[in-house]
């Protein structure tokens, strides 16, 4: 704790020595672009303007050579351009069109790029912001699925073609922190992760961090996906409803007390239990390959659902309260009968439930706080039972449960116009348990049983300082893990320099830690996508994972062109052979190890009023090493795809929108087995290259009653290329004897074939 106190005191001491600028300055322009004028005003008066590129494009201004105060030059800009400049606080201003809705009294994110890939996606200093309801269509994405949309960004991969299986900069999906109104999500997917479990038609904002993460975020060592639903209170009841080839959904916003109290409700339910569309059949064929699951009908079913509710209360202009709830549920029930009349039944339930209470209080123009209290529960229950006769049976059951609860108290203080300080305290409680149980008519056998809990105390601080063309964000996070008896001090640094109106360079460093993660279990599970369990760190087995990431890059934006380049180097410690599934049947020891990832992401984009084209390239080299495995030498991780390329095009014709995208990457590595069923080489071979072509389109119109209709279609893998994407060694069980003498086999998994989807949305 002394590190955190010392750091905080140093920050405050430094900050009080800086002061703000003022006065009048000389300006002279002749038909100059407005973006040039705004940049000069920012530099001289030390202010910041937030605006959308689209509203200032083509606008110019002329000023005679004289002294101008900030108010005078803002008035001239507004008069000559018909734009409106609204002061947000003592330093920040928003540039709006005259008919735009006035902004709220808080600081907007400084947008570096508007329309990053698509309208509705923006990039700021430290994150990418998604507005799902505003996103133009993207290739192969139906209804702006949040996690599939993120996969369009450079550096975000899903080697197994799932929505929830996000591998970001060499990390695994369990190393991503996914929040919904502060609720922790452990299973963010439906249909075994093939689609996102977050309803994309809810009014919400998605903040995606992959570097220089704000120190208020911890708990995971990779990216942060922070989803925040709207705090607005609707002036009248609004309804948004839709249906596609998998599910139907509805979202309702209604006022309960004018401008004071509002309610938001959403629900989404699959109809795959009653009707199996071609879309579902294609997804099921991919998900359940190499298993006994086939021929789904009204007796053998798989279904999913998710529901959310939010109550917003604003007693006055300075206070906001909200209560949010979320329930995500997946349910499988399947039976089949073999030729010798053995009945095998399999049932699975995966659920994620959570509640959160948020309180925002603004005390004055400089000081405010946010309080979050949350509870999150993840449950996994799977049972496989074989009934040979009324009195002869054997079965297997797997249970996994994770409970998170805690509170966060976050403060923000504006020291002066250039300097802001965020700080806070957090306390978390985590309880993680699992049980593997095998049984028959004679006995029951507990294969594995574990329960761990921990309480974490966290303090953090972040200093934001902007001076002329420099931007500094310097902060730290201190974690004290009580039961684990470990600590972690985590600096977070972002440096940014605007070299010109078009060119920005930046560098960052961050350190993170993680005390809970997933390991692969090799017991009798017939579900290849769900053979992982959540466990908590313990000194005698699973160490605390810790990661360091260094990045350096630049953004070049001129006229309608955008070039974004970001290079990174990442190290990780505290991983185990169970975490990354490198064990053989004669070795039950947990091998500890470390790894690294180096790579870079590139985006080149050209934008026009009615079309947009972009290309992305990602290079990634991720390797791990474990004590006592592979001669203690590094080898490629399972998900490593060294090169990935995407070419996409978006075009709009009046009410018709079309997007086309081609995706290519190198194949995944795989290991080989020898005649003794031991690993002969660790990820030394590579599968063939992978590629596909996706297309999406929608048509939107309104009728005389001002009801908006949106009709769309998407096709994933248009030319139906069906190739191997993964080769894994799996432990096989035919009877209880195989628990003593394990058997392994290599299993091939193939890509998703051509998969069409259609949707219809109605809003009023």
Residue pairs with C-beta under 8 A, 6 or more apart in sequence:
1 459
1 478
1 480
3 476
3 478
3 489
4 459
4 460
4 461
4 476
4 478
4 489
7 461
7 476
8 423
8 459
8 461
11 421
11 461
11 463
11 474
12 421
14 463
15 415
15 419
15 421
15 463
15 465
16 415
18 415
18 416
18 418
18 419
18 465
19 416
20 46
20 90
20 91
20 416
20 417
20 418
21 44
21 45
21 46
21 417
21 418
22 45
22 70
23 69
24 67
24 68
24 69
24 72
25 44
25 45
25 67
25 68
26 65
26 66
26 67
26 68
27 37
27 40
27 41
27 63
27 65
27 66
27 68
27 73
28 63
28 64
28 65
28 66
29 36
29 37
29 61
29 62
29 63
30 62
31 60
31 61
31 62
32 60
32 61
32 62
33 59
33 60
34 56
34 59
34 60
34 61
34 77
34 81
34 83
35 56
35 501
36 501
37 61
37 63
37 77
38 49
38 51
38 56
38 77
38 95
39 498
39 501
41 47
41 49
41 70
41 73
42 48
42 49
43 468
43 469
45 70
46 91
46 417
46 418
46 466
46 467
46 468
47 70
47 91
47 92
47 93
47 417
48 91
48 92
48 93
48 110
48 466
49 85
49 93
49 94
49 95
50 88
50 92
50 93
50 94
50 95
50 108
50 109
50 110
50 111
51 94
51 95
51 96
51 111
52 111
52 114
53 114
53 115
54 114
54 115
55 83
55 95
55 96
55 97
56 81
56 83
56 95
59 81
59 83
61 76
61 77
61 80
61 81
62 80
63 73
63 76
68 76
74 85
74 93
77 83
77 85
78 84
78 85
82 98
83 95
83 96
83 97
83 98
84 95
84 96
84 97
84 98
84 100
85 93
85 94
85 95
85 96
86 93
86 94
86 96
86 102
86 103
87 93
88 94
88 103
88 105
88 106
88 107
88 108
89 105
89 106
89 107
89 365
89 414
90 365
90 414
90 416
90 417
91 417
91 418
92 107
92 108
94 103
94 108
96 102
96 103
105 317
105 362
109 122
109 124
109 125
109 127
109 129
110 124
110 125
110 471
111 122
111 123
111 124
112 123
112 124
112 125
112 504
112 555
112 557
113 122
113 123
113 555
113 557
113 562
113 564
114 122
115 121
115 122
115 607
115 612
116 122
116 123
116 128
116 562
116 564
116 603
116 605
117 138
117 152
117 153
117 603
117 605
117 612
117 614
117 648
118 135
118 136
118 137
118 138
118 612
118 650
119 134
119 135
119 136
120 130
120 131
120 132
120 133
120 134
120 135
120 136
120 144
121 128
121 129
121 130
121 131
121 135
121 149
122 128
122 129
122 131
123 129
123 555
123 564
125 212
125 471
125 473
125 494
125 496
125 506
126 209
126 211
126 212
126 213
126 214
126 473
126 494
127 207
127 208
127 209
128 153
128 207
128 208
128 210
129 205
129 206
129 207
129 208
130 146
130 149
130 150
130 205
130 206
130 208
131 205
131 206
132 144
132 146
132 149
132 200
132 201
132 202
132 204
132 206
133 144
133 200
133 201
133 203
133 204
135 144
135 149
136 650
136 652
136 657
136 659
137 650
137 657
137 658
137 659
137 696
137 697
137 698
137 712
137 714
138 144
138 148
138 149
138 152
138 648
138 650
138 659
138 661
138 696
139 152
139 648
139 659
139 660
139 661
139 694
139 695
139 696
140 148
140 661
140 694
140 695
140 696
140 714
140 715
140 716
141 148
141 149
141 152
141 694
141 696
141 714
142 244
142 696
142 712
142 714
142 757
142 759
143 200
143 201
143 242
143 244
143 712
143 759
143 761
144 200
144 201
145 163
145 195
145 196
145 200
146 196
146 198
146 200
146 206
146 225
146 227
147 163
147 164
147 166
147 188
147 189
147 196
147 198
148 163
148 195
148 196
150 156
150 166
150 206
150 208
150 225
151 157
151 158
151 163
151 166
152 646
152 648
152 661
153 208
153 616
154 564
154 566
154 601
154 602
154 603
154 616
154 617
154 618
154 646
155 168
155 169
155 210
155 566
155 599
155 601
155 618
155 620
156 166
156 167
156 168
156 210
157 166
157 167
157 168
157 618
157 620
157 639
157 641
157 644
157 665
158 165
158 166
158 167
159 165
159 167
159 639
159 641
159 668
159 725
159 726
160 529
160 725
160 726
160 749
161 194
161 286
161 725
161 751
161 752
162 189
162 192
162 193
162 194
162 529
163 189
163 193
163 194
163 195
163 196
164 173
164 187
164 188
164 189
164 193
164 196
164 197
165 173
165 189
165 193
166 173
166 176
166 223
167 173
167 639
168 176
168 210
168 222
168 223
169 210
169 222
169 223
169 549
169 568
169 570
169 597
169 599
169 620
170 570
170 572
170 595
170 596
170 597
170 599
170 620
170 622
170 637
170 640
171 221
171 222
171 223
171 547
171 572
171 597
172 222
172 517
172 518
172 579
172 580
172 639
173 518
174 220
174 517
174 518
174 532
174 534
175 220
175 221
175 222
175 514
175 517
175 545
176 220
176 222
176 223
176 224
176 225
177 184
177 217
177 218
177 219
177 220
177 222
177 223
177 224
177 225
177 226
178 184
178 185
178 188
178 225
178 227
179 185
179 224
179 225
179 226
179 227
180 198
180 227
180 229
180 308
180 324
180 326
180 354
181 227
181 228
181 229
181 310
181 322
181 324
181 326
181 356
181 358
182 324
182 356
182 358
182 372
182 374
182 408
183 324
183 326
183 354
183 355
183 356
183 374
183 375
183 376
184 219
184 354
184 374
184 376
184 404
185 197
185 328
185 352
185 354
185 376
186 352
186 376
186 378
186 402
186 534
187 197
187 328
187 330
187 350
187 351
187 352
187 378
187 380
188 196
188 197
188 198
188 328
188 352
189 195
189 196
189 197
190 196
190 197
190 270
190 304
190 306
190 328
190 330
191 246
191 270
191 280
191 283
191 284
191 287
191 302
191 304
191 330
192 287
192 330
192 527
192 529
192 530
193 529
194 283
194 286
194 287
195 246
197 304
197 306
197 328
197 352
198 227
198 306
199 249
199 251
199 266
199 268
199 306
199 308
201 240
201 242
201 249
201 251
201 266
201 761
202 229
202 251
202 264
202 266
202 308
203 229
203 230
203 232
203 251
203 253
203 264
204 227
204 228
204 229
204 230
205 227
205 228
205 230
206 225
206 226
206 227
206 228
207 224
207 225
207 226
207 227
207 228
208 223
208 224
208 225
208 226
209 217
209 223
209 224
209 226
210 222
210 223
211 494
211 508
211 510
211 549
211 551
211 566
211 568
212 473
212 492
212 493
212 494
212 508
212 509
212 510
212 551
213 223
213 224
213 492
213 510
213 512
214 422
214 462
214 475
214 492
215 460
215 461
215 462
215 475
215 476
215 477
215 490
215 492
216 408
216 410
216 422
216 424
216 426
216 460
216 462
216 477
217 224
217 226
218 426
218 458
218 460
218 477
218 479
218 490
218 512
218 513
219 428
219 514
219 515
219 516
220 512
220 514
221 512
221 513
221 514
221 545
221 546
221 547
221 572
222 512
222 547
229 264
229 308
229 310
229 324
230 253
230 264
231 312
231 320
231 322
232 262
232 312
233 255
233 259
233 260
233 261
233 262
233 312
233 314
234 253
234 254
234 255
234 262
235 255
235 258
236 255
237 252
237 253
237 254
237 255
238 252
238 253
238 254
238 763
238 764
239 250
239 251
239 252
239 762
239 763
239 764
240 250
240 251
240 252
240 761
240 762
240 763
241 248
241 249
241 250
241 251
241 761
241 762
241 763
242 248
242 249
242 250
242 710
242 759
242 760
242 761
242 762
243 249
243 759
243 760
244 279
244 757
244 758
244 759
244 760
245 277
245 278
245 279
245 280
245 756
245 757
245 758
245 759
246 270
246 271
246 272
246 277
246 279
246 280
246 283
246 757
247 268
247 269
247 270
247 271
247 272
247 304
248 268
248 269
248 271
249 266
249 267
249 268
249 269
250 266
250 267
251 264
251 265
251 266
252 263
252 264
252 265
252 266
253 262
253 263
253 264
254 262
254 263
255 261
255 262
255 263
256 262
256 263
259 314
260 313
260 314
260 315
261 311
261 312
261 313
261 314
262 311
262 312
263 309
263 310
263 311
263 312
264 308
264 309
264 310
264 311
264 312
265 308
265 309
266 306
266 307
266 308
266 309
267 305
267 306
267 307
267 308
268 305
268 306
268 307
269 303
269 304
269 305
270 303
270 304
270 305
272 280
272 296
272 301
272 302
272 303
272 304
273 298
273 301
273 302
273 303
274 298
276 284
276 296
276 297
278 756
279 755
279 756
279 757
280 296
281 296
282 752
282 753
282 754
282 755
283 752
283 755
284 293
284 296
284 302
285 753
286 750
286 751
286 752
286 753
287 529
288 294
289 749
289 750
290 528
290 747
290 748
290 749
291 526
291 527
291 528
292 336
292 344
292 346
292 526
293 300
293 334
293 346
293 526
296 302
296 334
299 335
300 333
300 334
300 335
300 336
301 331
301 332
301 333
301 334
302 330
302 331
302 332
302 333
302 334
303 330
303 331
304 329
304 330
304 331
305 328
305 329
306 326
306 327
306 328
306 329
307 326
307 327
308 324
308 325
308 326
308 327
309 324
309 325
310 322
310 323
310 324
310 325
311 322
311 323
311 324
312 320
312 321
312 322
313 320
313 321
313 322
314 320
314 321
315 321
317 362
318 361
318 362
318 363
319 359
319 360
319 361
319 362
320 358
320 359
320 360
321 357
321 358
321 359
321 360
322 357
322 358
323 355
323 356
323 357
323 358
324 355
324 356
324 357
324 358
325 354
325 355
325 356
326 352
326 353
326 354
327 351
327 352
327 353
328 351
328 352
328 353
329 349
329 350
329 351
330 348
330 349
330 350
330 351
331 348
331 349
332 346
332 347
332 348
332 349
333 346
333 347
334 345
334 346
334 347
335 343
335 344
335 345
335 346
336 343
336 344
337 343
337 344
338 344
341 388
342 386
342 387
342 388
343 386
343 387
344 384
344 385
344 386
344 387
345 384
345 385
345 387
346 382
346 383
346 384
346 385
346 526
347 381
347 382
347 383
348 380
348 381
348 382
348 383
348 527
348 530
349 379
349 380
349 381
349 382
350 379
350 380
350 381
350 530
351 377
351 378
351 379
352 376
352 377
352 378
352 379
353 376
353 377
353 379
354 374
354 375
354 376
354 377
355 374
355 375
356 372
356 373
356 374
356 375
357 371
357 372
357 373
357 374
358 370
358 371
358 372
359 370
359 371
360 368
360 369
360 370
361 368
361 369
361 370
361 371
362 368
363 369
365 414
366 413
366 414
366 415
367 411
367 412
367 413
367 414
368 411
368 412
369 409
369 410
369 411
369 412
370 408
370 409
370 410
371 407
371 408
371 409
371 410
372 407
372 408
372 410
373 406
373 407
374 404
374 405
374 406
374 407
374 408
375 403
375 404
375 405
376 403
376 404
376 405
377 401
377 402
377 403
377 404
378 400
378 401
378 402
378 403
378 534
379 400
379 401
380 398
380 399
380 400
380 401
380 530
380 533
381 397
381 398
381 399
382 397
382 398
382 399
382 525
382 527
382 530
383 395
383 396
383 397
383 398
384 395
384 396
384 397
384 524
384 525
384 526
385 393
385 394
385 395
385 396
386 393
386 394
386 395
387 393
391 441
392 440
392 441
393 440
393 441
394 438
394 439
394 440
394 441
394 735
394 736
395 438
395 439
395 440
396 436
396 437
396 438
396 439
396 523
396 524
396 525
397 435
397 436
397 437
397 439
398 434
398 435
398 436
398 437
398 521
398 523
398 525
398 533
399 433
399 434
399 435
399 437
400 433
400 434
400 533
400 534
401 431
401 432
401 433
401 434
402 430
402 431
402 432
402 433
402 516
402 534
403 429
403 430
403 431
403 432
404 428
404 429
404 430
405 428
405 429
406 426
406 427
406 428
406 429
406 456
407 426
407 427
408 424
408 425
408 426
409 424
409 425
409 426
410 422
410 423
410 424
411 422
411 423
411 424
412 420
412 421
412 422
413 420
413 421
413 422
413 423
414 420
414 421
415 421
418 465
418 466
418 467
419 463
419 464
419 465
420 463
420 464
420 465
421 461
421 462
421 463
421 464
422 460
422 461
422 462
422 464
422 475
423 459
423 460
423 461
423 462
424 459
424 460
424 461
425 457
425 458
425 459
426 456
426 457
426 458
426 459
426 460
427 455
427 456
427 457
427 458
428 455
428 456
428 458
429 453
429 454
429 455
429 456
430 453
430 454
430 455
430 456
430 515
430 516
430 536
431 451
431 452
431 453
432 451
432 452
432 453
432 516
432 534
432 535
432 536
433 450
433 451
433 452
434 448
434 449
434 450
434 533
434 534
434 535
435 446
435 448
435 449
436 446
436 447
436 448
436 449
436 521
436 523
437 444
437 445
437 446
437 447
438 444
438 445
438 447
438 523
438 524
438 736
438 739
439 445
440 736
445 736
445 739
447 523
447 739
448 521
448 523
450 535
452 483
452 535
452 536
452 537
452 538
453 483
453 536
454 481
454 482
454 483
454 484
454 515
454 536
454 537
455 482
455 483
456 479
456 480
456 481
456 482
456 515
457 479
457 480
457 482
458 477
458 478
458 479
458 480
459 477
459 478
460 475
460 476
460 477
460 478
461 475
461 476
462 473
462 474
462 475
462 492
463 472
463 473
463 474
463 475
464 471
464 472
464 473
465 471
465 472
465 473
465 474
466 472
469 497
469 498
469 499
470 495
470 496
470 497
470 498
471 494
471 495
471 496
471 497
471 498
472 494
472 495
472 496
473 492
473 493
473 494
474 492
474 493
474 494
475 491
475 492
475 493
476 489
476 490
476 491
476 492
477 488
477 489
477 490
477 492
478 487
478 488
478 489
478 490
479 487
479 488
479 490
479 513
480 487
481 487
481 488
481 515
481 537
481 544
484 515
484 536
484 537
484 538
484 539
484 544
485 539
486 515
486 537
486 544
488 511
488 513
488 544
488 546
489 511
490 510
490 511
490 512
490 513
491 509
491 510
491 511
492 509
492 510
492 511
493 508
493 509
493 510
494 506
494 507
494 508
495 506
495 507
495 508
496 504
496 505
496 506
497 504
497 505
497 506
498 504
499 505
502 556
502 557
502 558
503 554
503 555
503 556
504 554
504 555
504 556
504 557
505 552
505 553
505 554
506 551
506 552
506 553
506 554
506 555
507 550
507 551
507 552
507 553
508 549
508 550
508 551
508 552
509 548
509 549
509 550
509 551
510 548
510 549
511 546
511 547
511 548
511 549
512 546
512 547
512 549
513 544
513 545
513 546
513 547
514 544
514 545
514 546
514 547
514 574
515 536
515 537
515 544
515 545
516 534
516 535
516 536
516 537
517 534
517 535
517 542
517 545
517 579
518 532
518 533
518 534
518 535
518 579
519 532
519 533
519 535
519 542
519 576
519 578
519 579
520 531
520 532
520 578
520 579
520 581
521 531
521 532
521 533
522 531
522 583
522 730
522 731
522 742
523 731
523 733
524 733
525 531
528 728
528 730
528 747
528 749
535 542
536 542
537 543
537 544
537 545
537 574
541 576
541 590
542 574
542 576
542 578
542 579
542 590
543 573
543 574
543 576
543 592
544 574
545 572
545 573
545 574
545 575
546 572
546 573
546 574
547 570
547 571
547 572
547 573
548 570
548 571
549 568
549 569
549 570
549 571
550 568
550 569
550 570
551 566
551 567
551 568
551 569
552 566
552 567
552 568
553 564
553 565
553 566
553 567
553 600
554 563
554 564
554 565
555 562
555 563
555 564
555 565
556 562
556 563
556 564
557 563
560 606
560 607
560 608
561 604
561 605
561 606
561 607
562 603
562 604
562 605
562 606
562 607
563 602
563 603
563 604
563 605
564 601
564 602
564 603
564 605
565 600
565 601
565 602
565 603
566 600
566 601
567 599
567 600
568 597
568 598
568 599
568 600
568 601
569 596
569 597
569 598
570 596
570 597
570 598
571 594
571 595
571 596
572 594
572 595
572 596
572 597
573 594
574 592
574 594
575 592
575 593
575 594
575 595
575 624
575 626
576 590
576 591
576 592
576 593
576 626
577 583
577 590
577 591
577 593
577 626
577 629
578 590
580 624
580 626
580 637
580 638
581 638
582 591
582 626
582 629
582 671
582 679
582 682
584 677
584 678
584 679
584 744
585 677
585 678
585 731
585 742
585 743
585 744
586 678
589 628
591 626
591 627
591 628
591 629
592 626
592 627
593 624
593 625
593 626
593 627
593 629
594 624
594 625
595 622
595 623
595 624
595 625
595 634
595 637
596 622
596 623
596 634
597 620
597 621
597 622
597 623
598 620
598 621
599 618
599 619
599 620
599 621
599 622
600 618
600 619
601 616
601 617
601 618
602 616
602 617
602 618
603 614
603 615
603 616
604 614
604 615
604 616
605 612
605 613
605 614
605 615
606 612
606 613
606 614
610 651
610 652
610 653
611 649
611 650
611 651
611 652
612 649
612 650
613 648
613 649
613 650
614 646
614 647
614 648
615 645
615 646
615 647
615 648
616 644
616 645
616 646
617 643
617 644
617 645
617 646
618 643
618 644
618 645
619 642
619 643
620 640
620 641
620 642
620 644
621 636
621 640
621 642
622 636
622 637
622 639
622 640
623 634
623 635
623 636
623 637
623 640
624 634
624 635
624 637
625 632
625 633
625 634
625 635
626 632
629 682
630 682
635 682
635 683
635 684
636 669
636 683
637 669
637 683
638 668
638 669
638 670
638 683
638 728
639 668
640 668
640 669
640 683
641 665
641 666
641 667
641 668
641 690
642 666
643 665
643 666
644 663
644 664
644 665
644 666
645 663
645 664
645 665
646 661
646 662
646 663
646 664
647 661
647 662
648 659
648 660
648 661
648 662
649 659
649 660
649 661
650 657
650 658
650 659
651 657
651 658
651 659
652 658
655 699
655 700
655 701
656 697
656 698
656 699
657 697
657 698
657 699
657 700
658 695
658 696
658 697
659 695
659 696
659 697
660 693
660 694
660 695
661 693
661 694
661 695
662 691
662 692
662 693
662 694
663 691
663 692
663 693
663 694
664 689
664 690
664 691
665 689
665 690
665 691
666 686
666 689
666 690
667 686
667 687
667 688
667 689
667 690
667 724
667 725
668 686
668 687
668 725
668 726
668 727
669 683
669 684
669 685
669 686
669 687
670 683
670 685
670 686
670 687
670 726
670 727
670 728
671 679
671 680
671 681
671 682
671 683
671 684
671 685
671 729
672 679
672 680
672 681
672 684
672 685
672 746
673 679
673 680
673 729
673 744
673 746
674 680
677 742
677 743
677 744
679 729
687 724
687 725
687 726
687 727
688 723
688 724
690 723
690 725
690 751
691 721
692 716
692 717
692 718
692 719
692 721
692 751
693 717
693 718
693 719
694 714
694 715
694 716
694 717
694 718
695 714
695 715
695 718
696 712
696 713
696 714
696 715
697 712
697 713
697 714
698 710
698 711
698 712
698 713
698 759
699 710
699 711
699 712
700 708
700 709
700 710
700 711
701 708
701 709
702 708
702 709
703 709
705 764
706 764
707 762
707 763
707 764
708 761
708 762
708 763
708 764
709 760
709 761
709 762
710 759
710 760
710 761
710 762
710 763
711 758
711 759
711 760
711 761
712 758
712 759
712 760
712 761
713 756
713 757
713 758
713 759
714 756
714 757
714 758
715 754
715 755
715 756
715 757
716 752
716 754
716 755
716 756
716 757
717 751
717 752
717 753
717 754
717 755
718 754
719 754
720 753
720 754
721 751
722 750
722 751
722 753
723 750
723 751
724 748
724 749
724 750
724 751
725 749
725 750
725 751
726 748
726 749
727 746
727 747
727 748
727 749
728 746
728 747
728 749
729 744
729 745
729 746
729 747
730 744
730 745
730 746
730 747
731 742
731 743
731 744
732 738
732 743
732 744
732 745
733 739
